[in-house]
Amino acid sequence: MATDSMSFNHDNFNQFLHQSDEKTVIINSILKIIGQESWQSCLEIGVGTDPVFSRNLRHLFQEYTIVEKDTEKLQLPDNVTLITSAWEDVQLEKKFDVIIASHVFYYLQQKRNAIDKMLECLTPNGILIIVVNGQEEDYGPLKEFFYQNIQRDYHPTYPQIANALTGIPHITFTIPAAIHYEDYDTLYQSLSLFFDQYPVPYSLHKHSIINYLKQTLNGQPFKVYQKVIVCRRKFAPWRYLLDHPDYEIPVRDIRLSVWDGVFSPDEQLTRSTPFLLNFLPDMQEKSVLDIGCGSGILSILAGKQGAAKVVAADISAKAVSNTMMNITVHHLEDKITTVQSDLFDNISGKYDYIFGNLPILEDIWQGNNSPVVLLQRFLAEAKEYLLPDGQLYFSWASFAPIAPVLSMLQTLSYRYSMHAFPVNNTMWYVFIVELP
């Protein structure tokens, strides 16, 4: 079955914009990613018929340029430059600070070539932001269902992009978005945009598609997760440890929501939490204290392992709220207690295991104490909250001084084992500590 052409349905597109929070979610993510830096120029590749990004982002740049081959009915904001061309054919005479390519790679055949061309058009400090639909939740299964019905192989865009990015440093944020609808017929019309290569089969299978939506959604919003991919010439993933969009990550088969401003345990950004997770003891029927809980992954894993008592603590009220939300999602409210606390200030009791997921990189933490001073407090105070046969776990890295850490442990007469893991140019450490 060959793909058939389809004239763009402006009514369906406008209905989609009205029903979906996708564009708002993407715009908020872009704003967070580009941050407070001073940018001069932005290039947007493929705008469709509604210049929603330029309307919301134009004021941030002195120059805003759009490359779009189909300009029929396209009305741009003031002071936006339009280049009528396909991306593969366009010849640009300048470079840009920010390049946005949202939902255009579906139509680009040579994806690696397209990415290389975009990177070549970046200024030395520039950012490339690529957005495609992910396969999570409702979108991927619906596409699979449709392609099975028309007896075609389904080739999702995101895995193709991930493959095309091989060897190119990047970060992917998986961000929830949804389509809200009054009835299944209007949802069906809105979803037609996802099947524009096969408009005739989509129409012929309308009845089965609507029945599928009824059976799978049960009136709930249709979820379309966005993959927001960030490439920078000067790649520094740690800058997004705290300053990142609200997004989700999979950790040990657990889907974890991480809010903006809360430390992310994302392996793309840090190895401190992932390596710590590799050394988790058997916590069944044990008491666990999670200091610096962030979004709550250690506490959630302890709860799922059957720990008798779990306390999740963080100095950040937002982190505590984020942890509470994740605890609720995973139905662990009866097993995990949350508390806002500066280290042990609001902690009571003694524990079999204490985990310290503390700041390591001083540049991104805004507090009264440096990471080394904070760790010194943590180690000195922990002995009052650890059971005699208990263990204390924390992580460290070579971009912070290691000598003071070893000196602290010796001064306190703690017994410990140190496990080291090289990743790129950084050595990561996990310490397992016992009382003397």
Kinemage of the C-alpha trace (Angstrom):
@kinemage 1
@onewidth
@group {chain A} dominant
@subgroup {mainchain}
@vectorlist {calphas} color= white
{ca met a 1} P 0.000 0.000 0.000
{ca ala a 2} L 1.540 3.274 -1.054
{ca thr a 3} L 1.143 6.408 0.956
{ca asp a 4} L -1.383 8.832 -0.444
{ca ser a 5} L -1.312 12.598 -0.450
{ca met a 6} L -3.513 14.612 1.834
{ca ser a 7} L -4.421 18.264 1.743
{ca phe a 8} L -3.815 19.922 5.088
{ca asn a 9} L -7.026 20.170 7.108
{ca his a 10} L -6.859 23.525 8.871
{ca asp a 11} L -10.035 22.857 10.866
{ca asn a 12} L -8.628 19.624 12.302
{ca phe a 13} L -5.345 21.337 13.111
{ca asn a 14} L -7.077 24.211 14.887
{ca gln a 15} L -9.244 21.727 16.773
{ca phe a 16} L -6.105 19.847 17.800
{ca leu a 17} L -4.519 23.059 19.083
{ca his a 18} L -7.658 23.843 21.059
{ca gln a 19} L -7.878 20.379 22.631
{ca ser a 20} L -4.197 19.663 23.280
{ca asp a 21} L -1.715 21.171 25.724
{ca glu a 22} L 1.159 19.922 23.556
{ca lys a 23} L 2.309 23.310 22.279
{ca thr a 24} L 2.119 24.899 25.732
{ca val a 25} L 4.152 22.041 27.188
{ca ile a 26} L 6.782 22.375 24.460
{ca ile a 27} L 6.997 26.171 24.772
{ca asn a 28} L 7.434 25.935 28.553
{ca ser a 29} L 10.149 23.330 28.047
{ca ile a 30} L 11.976 25.481 25.496
{ca leu a 31} L 11.831 28.466 27.839
{ca lys a 32} L 13.358 26.380 30.615
{ca ile a 33} L 16.049 24.906 28.373
{ca ile a 34} L 17.254 28.206 26.943
{ca gly a 35} L 17.111 29.743 30.425
{ca gln a 36} L 18.136 33.302 31.188
{ca glu a 37} L 21.018 33.500 28.738
{ca ser a 38} L 21.073 36.350 26.251
{ca trp a 39} L 20.242 34.983 22.807
{ca gln a 40} L 20.408 37.008 19.603
{ca ser a 41} L 18.848 34.775 16.961
{ca cys a 42} L 16.442 31.868 16.603
{ca leu a 43} L 15.733 29.608 13.624
{ca glu a 44} L 12.526 27.585 13.545
{ca ile a 45} L 12.314 24.744 11.032
{ca gly a 46} L 8.833 23.782 9.843
{ca val a 47} L 6.073 25.890 11.343
{ca gly a 48} L 2.924 24.344 9.843
{ca thr a 49} L 0.036 26.791 9.548
{ca asp a 50} L -0.002 28.267 13.050
{ca pro a 51} L 3.196 30.066 14.135
{ca val a 52} L 2.556 29.340 17.803
{ca phe a 53} L 6.250 29.170 18.729
{ca ser a 54} L 7.213 32.461 17.095
{ca arg a 55} L 4.231 34.193 18.726
{ca asn a 56} L 5.422 33.081 22.147
{ca leu a 57} L 9.198 33.218 21.696
{ca arg a 58} L 9.826 36.065 19.259
{ca his a 59} L 10.314 38.651 22.021
{ca leu a 60} L 13.336 36.757 23.371
{ca phe a 61} L 15.429 37.284 20.236
{ca gln a 62} L 16.616 40.181 18.137
{ca glu a 63} L 16.147 38.028 15.031
{ca tyr a 64} L 13.634 35.240 14.423
{ca thr a 65} L 13.717 33.250 11.176
{ca ile a 66} L 11.409 30.496 9.936
{ca val a 67} L 12.123 27.936 7.208
{ca glu a 68} L 8.855 26.507 5.839
{ca lys a 69} L 8.100 25.120 2.387
{ca asp a 70} L 4.281 25.303 2.610
{ca thr a 71} L 3.360 28.929 3.285
{ca glu a 72} L -0.282 28.851 2.187
{ca lys a 73} L -2.457 30.686 4.726
{ca leu a 74} L 0.577 31.245 6.937
{ca gln a 75} L 0.351 34.516 8.868
{ca leu a 76} L 3.475 35.374 10.810
{ca pro a 77} L 3.996 37.815 13.677
{ca asp a 78} L 5.763 41.076 12.970
{ca asn a 79} L 9.536 41.060 12.587
{ca val a 80} L 9.750 37.376 11.664
{ca thr a 81} L 11.761 36.482 8.563
{ca leu a 82} L 10.302 33.736 6.360
{ca ile a 83} L 12.400 31.559 4.057
{ca thr a 84} L 10.175 29.502 1.762
{ca ser a 85} L 12.055 26.247 1.317
{ca ala a 86} L 12.361 22.663 2.457
{ca trp a 87} L 15.084 22.175 5.051
{ca glu a 88} L 17.026 19.833 2.764
{ca asp a 89} L 17.226 22.524 0.076
{ca val a 90} L 17.685 25.735 2.033
{ca gln a 91} L 21.001 27.569 1.937
{ca leu a 92} L 21.600 29.780 4.967
{ca glu a 93} L 24.163 32.544 5.100
{ca lys a 94} L 24.308 32.951 8.883
{ca lys a 95} L 24.372 30.928 12.084
{ca phe a 96} L 21.818 30.924 14.902
{ca asp a 97} L 21.939 30.775 18.693
{ca val a 98} L 18.832 28.597 19.006
{ca ile a 99} L 17.379 26.214 16.415
{ca ile a 100} L 13.955 24.641 16.993
{ca ala a 101} L 12.858 21.628 14.936
{ca ser a 102} L 9.498 20.539 16.336
{ca his a 103} L 7.683 17.622 14.710
{ca val a 104} L 9.452 17.975 11.365
{ca phe a 105} L 11.698 14.906 11.373
{ca tyr a 106} L 8.742 12.704 10.478
{ca tyr a 107} L 9.000 14.227 7.003
{ca leu a 108} L 12.805 14.230 6.649
{ca gln a 109} L 14.214 11.153 4.939
{ca gln a 110} L 17.917 11.630 5.705
{ca lys a 111} L 17.669 12.319 9.420
{ca arg a 112} L 21.377 12.285 10.279
{ca asn a 113} L 22.135 14.626 7.384
{ca ala a 114} L 19.370 16.956 8.582
{ca ile a 115} L 20.792 16.971 12.122
{ca asp a 116} L 24.334 17.600 10.897
{ca lys a 117} L 23.101 20.528 8.821
{ca met a 118} L 21.307 21.994 11.847
{ca leu a 119} L 24.410 21.667 14.010
{ca glu a 120} L 26.465 23.381 11.318
{ca cys a 121} L 24.045 26.317 11.492
{ca leu a 122} L 24.573 26.813 15.243
{ca thr a 123} L 26.756 29.483 16.791
{ca pro a 124} L 29.576 28.150 19.050
{ca asn a 125} L 27.367 28.359 22.175
{ca gly a 126} L 24.156 27.479 20.352
{ca ile a 127} L 21.377 25.037 21.247
{ca leu a 128} L 19.502 22.691 18.922
{ca ile a 129} L 16.089 21.614 20.254
{ca ile a 130} L 14.379 18.706 18.479
{ca val a 131} L 10.846 17.644 19.401
{ca val a 132} L 9.117 14.408 18.344
{ca asn a 133} L 6.337 12.279 19.765
{ca gly a 134} L 7.350 9.473 22.112
{ca gln a 135} L 5.825 6.001 22.102
{ca glu a 136} L 4.703 6.061 25.728
{ca glu a 137} L 1.110 5.914 26.902
{ca asp a 138} L -1.653 6.224 24.253
{ca tyr a 139} L 0.118 7.484 21.140
{ca gly a 140} L 2.414 4.526 20.422
{ca pro a 141} L -0.198 1.795 20.956
{ca leu a 142} L -2.715 3.624 18.731
{ca lys a 143} L -0.154 3.889 15.942
{ca glu a 144} L 0.628 0.176 16.316
{ca phe a 145} L -3.082 -0.655 16.179
{ca phe a 146} L -3.601 1.397 13.024
{ca tyr a 147} L -0.590 0.009 11.181
{ca gln a 148} L -1.610 -3.547 12.022
{ca asn a 149} L -5.051 -2.840 10.579
{ca ile a 150} L -3.601 -1.591 7.299
{ca gln a 151} L -0.963 -4.353 7.310
{ca arg a 152} L 2.000 -2.019 7.247
{ca asp a 153} L 5.164 -1.945 9.353
{ca tyr a 154} L 5.281 0.877 11.849
{ca his a 155} L 8.584 2.731 12.152
{ca pro a 156} L 8.357 5.230 15.036
{ca thr a 157} L 10.198 8.492 14.549
{ca tyr a 158} L 11.871 8.746 17.948
{ca pro a 159} L 14.000 5.567 17.665
{ca gln a 160} L 15.124 6.763 14.244
{ca ile a 161} L 16.141 10.108 15.739
{ca ala a 162} L 17.924 8.394 18.632
{ca asn a 163} L 19.854 6.303 16.123
{ca ala a 164} L 20.657 9.361 13.998
{ca leu a 165} L 22.053 11.098 17.100
{ca thr a 166} L 24.612 8.346 17.716
{ca gly a 167} L 27.898 9.987 18.646
{ca ile a 168} L 26.307 13.416 19.140
{ca pro a 169} L 26.093 14.523 22.815
{ca his a 170} L 22.467 15.187 23.707
{ca ile a 171} L 19.849 14.969 26.437
{ca thr a 172} L 16.274 13.775 25.986
{ca phe a 173} L 13.501 15.036 28.256
{ca thr a 174} L 10.302 12.952 28.188
{ca ile a 175} L 7.467 15.363 28.900
{ca pro a 176} L 3.782 14.466 29.368
{ca ala a 177} L 1.176 16.137 27.152
{ca ala a 178} L -2.455 15.264 26.485
{ca ile a 179} L -5.394 15.843 24.180
{ca his a 180} L -8.689 16.636 25.899
{ca tyr a 181} L -11.899 16.027 23.995
{ca glu a 182} L -15.662 16.336 24.211
{ca asp a 183} L -16.418 13.077 22.407
{ca tyr a 184} L -14.590 10.342 20.534
{ca asp a 185} L -15.570 11.636 17.125
{ca thr a 186} L -13.834 14.979 17.711
{ca leu a 187} L -10.828 13.132 19.145
{ca tyr a 188} L -10.728 10.982 16.006
{ca gln a 189} L -10.700 14.125 13.858
{ca ser a 190} L -7.893 15.668 15.898
{ca leu a 191} L -5.819 12.491 15.731
{ca ser a 192} L -6.003 12.499 11.927
{ca leu a 193} L -2.944 14.779 12.002
{ca phe a 194} L -0.892 11.797 13.189
{ca phe a 195} L -1.898 9.756 10.153
{ca asp a 196} L -1.519 12.269 7.346
{ca gln a 197} L 0.410 9.785 5.199
{ca tyr a 198} L -2.594 7.464 5.127
{ca pro a 199} L -5.737 9.634 5.067
{ca val a 200} L -7.847 7.171 3.068
{ca pro a 201} L -7.151 4.121 5.288
{ca tyr a 202} L -7.624 6.337 8.332
{ca ser a 203} L -11.073 7.258 7.053
{ca leu a 204} L -11.939 3.665 6.127
{ca his a 205} L -10.995 2.428 9.606
{ca lys a 206} L -12.834 5.174 11.469
{ca his a 207} L -15.257 2.817 13.215
{ca ser a 208} L -12.547 0.469 14.512
{ca ile a 209} L -10.349 3.393 15.599
{ca ile a 210} L -13.167 5.016 17.581
{ca asn a 211} L -13.997 1.678 19.207
{ca tyr a 212} L -10.332 1.256 20.102
{ca leu a 213} L -10.265 4.711 21.690
{ca lys a 214} L -13.407 3.973 23.698
{ca gln a 215} L -11.971 0.710 25.024
{ca thr a 216} L -8.533 2.044 25.911
{ca leu a 217} L -9.242 5.566 27.157
{ca asn a 218} L -12.464 5.205 29.137
{ca gly a 219} L -12.994 8.947 28.862
{ca gln a 220} L -9.484 9.852 30.050
{ca pro a 221} L -7.324 12.338 28.100
{ca phe a 222} L -5.314 10.937 25.198
{ca lys a 223} L -1.667 11.116 26.286
{ca val a 224} L 1.027 12.054 23.775
{ca tyr a 225} L 4.414 12.258 25.449
{ca gln a 226} L 6.888 14.682 23.914
{ca lys a 227} L 10.556 13.841 23.440
{ca val a 228} L 12.391 17.147 23.766
{ca ile a 229} L 15.982 16.567 22.672
{ca val a 230} L 18.703 19.096 23.467
{ca cys a 231} L 22.019 19.249 21.584
{ca arg a 232} L 24.669 21.839 22.382
{ca arg a 233} L 28.075 22.500 20.882
{ca lys a 234} L 29.394 23.066 24.412
{ca phe a 235} L 27.717 20.143 26.112
{ca ala a 236} L 27.404 20.396 29.904
{ca pro a 237} L 24.631 18.055 31.095
{ca trp a 238} L 25.114 18.964 34.766
{ca arg a 239} L 23.554 22.385 34.086
{ca tyr a 240} L 20.184 20.603 33.915
{ca leu a 241} L 20.444 18.785 37.256
{ca leu a 242} L 18.146 21.360 38.864
{ca asp a 243} L 17.152 23.647 35.999
{ca his a 244} L 15.167 21.381 33.730
{ca pro a 245} L 11.585 21.077 32.482
{ca asp a 246} L 9.091 19.001 34.434
{ca tyr a 247} L 9.641 15.567 32.934
{ca glu a 248} L 9.552 11.817 33.515
{ca ile a 249} L 12.313 9.230 33.605
{ca pro a 250} L 12.258 5.435 33.926
{ca val a 251} L 14.337 4.164 36.842
{ca arg a 252} L 14.374 0.432 37.595
{ca asp a 253} L 11.004 -0.055 35.865
{ca ile a 254} L 9.591 2.846 37.879
{ca arg a 255} L 8.257 5.887 36.066
{ca leu a 256} L 9.386 8.894 38.048
{ca ser a 257} L 8.183 12.471 37.651
{ca val a 258} L 10.894 15.055 38.265
{ca trp a 259} L 9.822 18.656 38.761
{ca asp a 260} L 11.747 21.701 37.677
{ca gly a 261} L 13.997 22.788 40.545
{ca val a 262} L 14.271 19.267 41.997
{ca phe a 263} L 17.493 17.269 41.672
{ca ser a 264} L 17.178 14.777 38.824
{ca pro a 265} L 18.494 11.210 39.238
{ca asp a 266} L 18.607 10.970 35.433
{ca glu a 267} L 21.581 8.910 34.217
{ca gln a 268} L 21.948 11.345 31.323
{ca leu a 269} L 22.838 14.063 33.836
{ca thr a 270} L 24.546 12.345 36.764
{ca arg a 271} L 25.810 8.961 37.891
{ca ser a 272} L 25.600 9.677 41.612
{ca thr a 273} L 22.122 8.210 42.071
{ca pro a 274} L 22.329 5.446 39.419
{ca phe a 275} L 25.550 4.053 40.918
{ca leu a 276} L 24.135 4.327 44.430
{ca leu a 277} L 21.161 2.251 43.288
{ca asn a 278} L 23.555 -0.509 42.191
{ca phe a 279} L 24.533 -1.042 45.842
{ca leu a 280} L 21.107 -1.114 47.446
{ca pro a 281} L 20.967 -3.721 50.224
{ca asp a 282} L 18.044 -5.993 50.958
{ca met a 283} L 15.691 -3.570 52.695
{ca gln a 284} L 12.822 -5.938 53.429
{ca glu a 285} L 11.567 -5.377 56.982
{ca lys a 286} L 14.319 -2.789 57.552
{ca ser a 287} L 14.089 0.875 58.547
{ca val a 288} L 15.355 3.324 55.919
{ca leu a 289} L 16.171 7.044 56.034
{ca asp a 290} L 16.595 8.842 52.702
{ca ile a 291} L 18.397 12.175 53.210
{ca gly a 292} L 18.246 14.405 50.147
{ca cys a 293} L 15.354 12.425 48.699
{ca gly a 294} L 14.851 14.698 45.665
{ca ser a 295} L 12.054 13.138 43.624
{ca gly a 296} L 11.951 10.075 45.870
{ca ile a 297} L 13.454 7.205 43.885
{ca leu a 298} L 15.428 5.650 46.776
{ca ser a 299} L 12.445 5.797 49.119
{ca ile a 300} L 10.118 4.336 46.494
{ca leu a 301} L 12.490 1.438 45.830
{ca ala a 302} L 12.742 0.819 49.583
{ca gly a 303} L 8.959 0.825 49.870
{ca lys a 304} L 8.597 -1.579 46.966
{ca gln a 305} L 11.199 -3.881 48.536
{ca gly a 306} L 9.054 -4.160 51.646
{ca ala a 307} L 10.943 -1.952 54.079
{ca ala a 308} L 9.205 -1.758 57.448
{ca lys a 309} L 9.732 2.004 57.771
{ca val a 310} L 10.852 4.607 55.223
{ca val a 311} L 11.420 8.314 55.883
{ca ala a 312} L 12.140 10.591 52.906
{ca ala a 313} L 13.698 13.943 53.836
{ca asp a 314} L 14.901 16.954 51.876
{ca ile a 315} L 15.679 20.572 52.690
{ca ser a 316} L 13.636 21.634 49.648
{ca ala a 317} L 9.873 21.901 50.160
{ca lys a 318} L 9.398 21.398 46.425
{ca ala a 319} L 11.438 18.191 46.493
{ca val a 320} L 9.339 16.888 49.384
{ca ser a 321} L 6.152 17.669 47.439
{ca asn a 322} L 7.597 15.998 44.332
{ca thr a 323} L 8.420 12.906 46.377
{ca met a 324} L 4.920 12.862 47.870
{ca met a 325} L 3.414 12.959 44.385
{ca asn a 326} L 5.557 10.036 43.190
{ca ile a 327} L 4.756 8.092 46.356
{ca thr a 328} L 1.048 8.568 45.656
{ca val a 329} L 1.403 7.483 42.020
{ca his a 330} L 3.021 4.247 43.182
{ca his a 331} L 0.506 3.719 46.029
{ca leu a 332} L 3.095 3.793 48.815
{ca glu a 333} L 1.488 6.434 51.045
{ca asp a 334} L 1.145 3.955 53.915
{ca lys a 335} L 4.798 2.921 53.761
{ca ile a 336} L 6.723 6.176 53.293
{ca thr a 337} L 6.749 9.311 55.451
{ca thr a 338} L 8.031 12.598 54.048
{ca val a 339} L 9.566 15.444 56.030
{ca gln a 340} L 11.230 18.726 55.156
{ca ser a 341} L 14.530 18.754 56.997
{ca asp a 342} L 17.997 20.268 56.774
{ca leu a 343} L 19.875 16.973 57.016
{ca phe a 344} L 18.844 15.478 60.400
{ca asp a 345} L 17.286 18.580 61.990
{ca asn a 346} L 13.708 17.218 61.886
{ca ile a 347} L 14.553 13.513 62.029
{ca ser a 348} L 13.855 11.184 64.943
{ca gly a 349} L 14.591 7.518 65.576
{ca lys a 350} L 17.349 5.182 64.447
{ca tyr a 351} L 17.615 3.323 61.151
{ca asp a 352} L 19.142 0.229 59.606
{ca tyr a 353} L 20.095 2.120 56.465
{ca ile a 354} L 20.711 5.806 55.847
{ca phe a 355} L 21.187 7.063 52.299
{ca gly a 356} L 22.752 10.442 51.646
{ca asn a 357} L 22.121 11.745 48.136
{ca leu a 358} L 23.880 15.057 48.714
{ca pro a 359} L 25.192 17.866 46.482
{ca ile a 360} L 28.601 17.235 44.927
{ca leu a 361} L 29.063 19.931 42.289
{ca glu a 362} L 29.279 23.284 44.043
{ca asp a 363} L 28.515 25.376 40.934
{ca ile a 364} L 24.835 24.419 40.729
{ca trp a 365} L 23.871 24.446 44.405
{ca gln a 366} L 22.858 27.628 46.118
{ca gly a 367} L 23.231 27.097 49.821
{ca asn a 368} L 25.089 28.385 52.831
{ca asn a 369} L 27.437 25.407 52.936
{ca ser a 370} L 29.710 23.909 50.303
{ca pro a 371} L 29.166 20.220 49.410
{ca val a 372} L 32.257 19.260 51.451
{ca val a 373} L 30.995 21.093 54.548
{ca leu a 374} L 27.537 19.582 54.077
{ca leu a 375} L 29.002 16.089 53.828
{ca gln a 376} L 31.027 16.711 56.987
{ca arg a 377} L 27.825 17.582 58.858
{ca phe a 378} L 26.064 14.560 57.405
{ca leu a 379} L 28.782 12.118 58.447
{ca ala a 380} L 29.218 13.618 61.909
{ca glu a 381} L 25.496 13.650 62.720
{ca ala a 382} L 24.559 10.327 61.097
{ca lys a 383} L 25.964 8.219 63.950
{ca glu a 384} L 23.146 9.436 66.211
{ca tyr a 385} L 20.541 8.007 63.821
{ca leu a 386} L 22.159 4.738 62.749
{ca leu a 387} L 21.464 1.441 64.504
{ca pro a 388} L 24.548 -0.432 65.805
{ca asp a 389} L 24.678 -2.817 62.838
{ca gly a 390} L 23.380 -0.258 60.371
{ca gln a 391} L 25.001 1.104 57.238
{ca leu a 392} L 25.389 4.537 55.731
{ca tyr a 393} L 25.504 5.026 51.932
{ca phe a 394} L 26.553 8.081 49.963
{ca ser a 395} L 28.099 8.959 46.586
{ca trp a 396} L 30.872 11.316 45.487
{ca ala a 397} L 32.756 12.267 42.309
{ca ser a 398} L 36.225 13.350 41.227
{ca phe a 399} L 35.163 16.856 40.201
{ca ala a 400} L 34.989 17.520 43.958
{ca pro a 401} L 37.975 16.918 46.263
{ca ile a 402} L 38.158 13.342 47.539
{ca ala a 403} L 40.917 13.827 50.148
{ca pro a 404} L 38.657 15.683 52.641
{ca val a 405} L 36.098 12.870 52.395
{ca leu a 406} L 38.653 10.207 53.294
{ca ser a 407} L 39.988 12.405 56.088
{ca met a 408} L 36.501 12.828 57.582
{ca leu a 409} L 35.893 9.071 57.594
{ca gln a 410} L 39.246 8.434 59.289
{ca thr a 411} L 38.699 11.179 61.868
{ca leu a 412} L 35.318 9.680 62.786
{ca ser a 413} L 36.888 6.185 62.937
{ca tyr a 414} L 34.211 4.887 60.576
{ca arg a 415} L 34.742 1.605 58.791
{ca tyr a 416} L 34.002 1.928 55.097
{ca ser a 417} L 34.355 0.469 51.629
{ca met a 418} L 34.847 2.705 48.595
{ca his a 419} L 33.732 1.637 45.115
{ca ala a 420} L 35.014 3.614 42.107
{ca phe a 421} L 33.640 3.774 38.558
{ca pro a 422} L 35.199 5.763 35.704
{ca val a 423} L 32.780 7.415 33.268
{ca asn a 424} L 34.290 9.576 30.553
{ca asn a 425} L 36.616 11.939 32.416
{ca thr a 426} L 34.996 11.542 35.837
{ca met a 427} L 35.531 8.999 38.584
{ca trp a 428} L 32.360 8.257 40.548
{ca tyr a 429} L 32.444 6.815 44.062
{ca val a 430} L 29.979 4.961 46.254
{ca phe a 431} L 30.823 4.732 49.967
{ca ile a 432} L 29.321 2.144 52.305
{ca val a 433} L 30.009 3.154 55.914
{ca glu a 434} L 29.607 1.402 59.263
{ca leu a 435} L 30.002 2.654 62.811
{ca pro a 436} L 33.297 1.898 64.595
